[in-house]
Amino acid sequence: KQQALGWQQSGIKVLAHTDPRTMRVARIASQLIKALPQLQLALEVELAHEVLDTMSWSVTVVDANVANAHVLPNGEIYVFTGL
């Protein structure tokens, strides 16, 4: 959450977890995370189950008119409202 704190300190708004847009992105992220085992089979690659099973995923929506999103290795998902 350090990245979100940095944005807030620089005046960039981060939407609340109760904001409908954040809730929608969180639902979509949850569906994608649940699909990771099927993705592994489709790509014929091995994902580290011990990492995926214990990963603490979080979703943050940044209120900026930028078409961007990214996931950090620690499971933090950032989506910008410009998408």
Secondary structure, 3 states (H helix, E strand, C coil): CHHHHHHHHCCCEECCCCCHHHHHHHHHHHHHHHCHHHHHHHHCCCCCHHHHHHCCCEEEEEECCCCCEEECCCCEEEEECCC
